[in-house]
Amino acid sequence: KVPYHRRPVTGKEYMDINALIQRELKKAPRFLTACCESDGTNLVILTTAPRGFKSGDRVTWFVLFHNVAGTGYYLSPVGLEVLVDHGHLHVSHWRLRQVFYNGRYFASTGDLEQEFVAGALEVIALKQPQADAVLGSMRPRHPPGSPGPLQFEPQGPRYSIRDNHVTFQGWSIAFGMNPNSGPRLFDIRYRGERIIYELSLQEALALYSSNCPGGMSTRYLDGSFGIGRFAYELVRGLDCPYTATYVDRHYLAEADTPKTNQNSLCIFEHDSALPLRRHFSDSQSLYYGGLRKSTLVIRTISTLINYDYIWDFMFHGNGAVEVRVHATGYISSSFLHGQGTDYGNRVGPHTLGTMHLHHMHYKVDLDVDGQLNSLETQDMEYEFVKDPWSTQSTIERPYLRRKRLEKEDEAAFQLNAPMPRYLSFASPNPNKWGHPRSYRIQVISFAGKHLPTNSSMERSVSWGRYQLAVTRRKEEEPTSTSIYNQNDPWTPTVAFADFINNETITNEDLVAWITVGFLHVPHAEDIPNTVTVGNGVGFFLRPYNYFNEDPSVDSPDSVYFSSEQDARACGVNPLGCLSSAAACAPRLPPFHFGGFLNL
């Protein structure tokens, strides 16, 4: 049984809170006119979370911003924040408990007004922003130029989609979307063999700092808001390639009937403009051999208040899986006052871009050559040896240190602590060369610091303690968190740390739980939006002795020609066929976007 106070906040509850705040703002008319050129109706509120300091609390700081049509309000704080107690089941009992303005706290908006009228309050007068000059406007500043490069398939897509199942050059994937936790894939097979039973996003944490109460208390657990629910329609030609396949996703939340987010997931083959492998031989025999890196991509994008997260799952021709997330959208901000730059950078006249961290958690249920796997690590050490041909000198010889981890506690690697460079799920069965058939986990992450373990809410995000943890798979441990952890992090419904209890992980059905993320200190170039460049993290699942050789050798896209051949000939080199095979550009479908209709 879950206590009712843990429930997520619904749209109706937010509407009632907004009505309460609007009533309270009417008690400070002269202050609002002086500070913000406002009567309160053109101010917008932004929620924070969690909501209090102990189980049972439902007391939330709301930050107020100037609302400007057609642009993000997140960069225009007015310095006013209010604390609302909305825990009672009767809305009439809800109360505004405290008010914050420009570094000072007040018992009510009435007290704030009295201080202002008495001349005892320092007010920073802000002009009502204009749409054409507001900080953070995304409106183009120049007319369109000539179109950029366009990728297309000369003879149609080389992947096939049926319902929620996609196949591509040996890959087979079932895809879906959880309205809370977001994208999830099942039964991922390569060349008919299952490699992964489940690959799913679990949670996204955004933890903020500030010298304002709203910012300093914010720890968003986006699964509670709805990572999949708020994955809206993708813009053809920008969010995904113009010729990608777009798929609808459906969900049921806060309604009696299902809702549809049209075209909210895209699938496409991507030419990365990089060889998967190649070699030019300039000695002995003269030849060139190579293979371009074409990748199947499954993508969706979630808009969670101010931030947009781009979730990618990529399937490579060598049997590797790549998982990646990029963060973009607007930064969240606080009103700049006092020692605000101890917690971020100034990015506007009165706007503090507040430092924060983004941490994401994934579940990877690998089944490498069967369900029963072990966890093996490999890393390098140096040994100092006399050279064996003369014994006169010393050589620093690298050697390979191999280890099989036996218990869950050994396989729980603390965030930002050193981890073995090679870590693999290994089958008991060998490949042709006598090595265990394995898949290697390679994490690419720049995570910030995890919450101190003595924090009262740390257990609710205890998955963040570990950059990687491997546990035995259990039906009663399907997810690392819960949508109910956000509003009662002090008594978490699911505490991931409890999954790790030193059970044996040798020849068992295992799950890898992976945390990736980065610290973000906003700066001037985050205006108007955070860019994806440098703000992407993720991990690879790479075959490691799983095959007897690189499976991409069987790709029909392979290229090879020698100095004795005519590389222009279509029969010798498939690249020589392109001038005729791709002579005509495809007829593109007309642009359409109905995303606003889904709101």
Salt bridges, closest charged atoms under 4 A:
GLU13 OE2 - ARG58 NE 2.94
GLU13 OE2 - HIS86 ND1 2.71
ASP16 OD2 - LYS12 NZ 2.90
GLU24 OE1 - LYS27 NZ 3.26
GLU37 OE2 - LYS127 NZ 3.46
ASP57 OD1 - LYS54 NZ 2.94
ASP85 OD2 - ARG97 NE 3.40
GLU113 OE2 - ARG30 NE 3.59
GLU115 OE1 - ARG104 NH2 2.77
ASP187 OD1 - ARG189 NE 2.85
ASP187 OD1 - ARG194 NE 2.98
GLU193 OE1 - ARG437 NH2 3.32
GLU198 OE1 - LYS363 NZ 3.09
GLU254 OE2 - ARG229 NH1 3.02
GLU269 OE2 - ARG158 NH2 2.59
ASP271 OD2 - ARG292 NH1 3.90
ASP312 OD1 - ARG299 NE 2.62
ASP312 OD2 - ARG324 NH2 3.63
GLU322 OE1 - HIS316 NE2 2.86
GLU322 OE2 - ARG324 NH1 3.86
ASP365 OD2 - ARG473 NE 2.80
ASP367 OD2 - ARG194 NH1 3.74
ASP369 OD1 - ARG437 NH1 3.12
GLU376 OE2 - ARG404 NH2 2.56
ASP379 OD1 - ARG421 NH1 2.81
GLU381 OE2 - ARG401 NH1 1.99
GLU383 OE2 - ARG397 NE 2.84
GLU410 OE1 - LYS403 NZ 3.89
GLU458 OE2 - HIS450 NE2 2.73
GLU458 OE2 - ARG465 NE 2.68
GLU475 OE2 - ARG473 NH1 2.91
ASP488 OD2 - HIS5 NE2 2.98
ASP488 OD2 - ARG6 NE 3.03
ASP498 OD2 - ARG459 NH2 3.02
GLU503 OE1 - LYS474 NZ 2.72
GLU508 OE1 - ARG472 NH2 3.70
GLU525 OE1 - HIS523 ND1 2.84
ASP526 OD2 - HIS520 NE2 2.95
ASP526 OD2 - HIS523 NE2 3.43
ASP550 OD2 - ARG277 NE 3.37
ASP554 OD2 - ARG191 NH2 2.91
ASP557 OD1 - ARG158 NH1 2.89
ASP566 OD1 - ARG568 NE 3.15
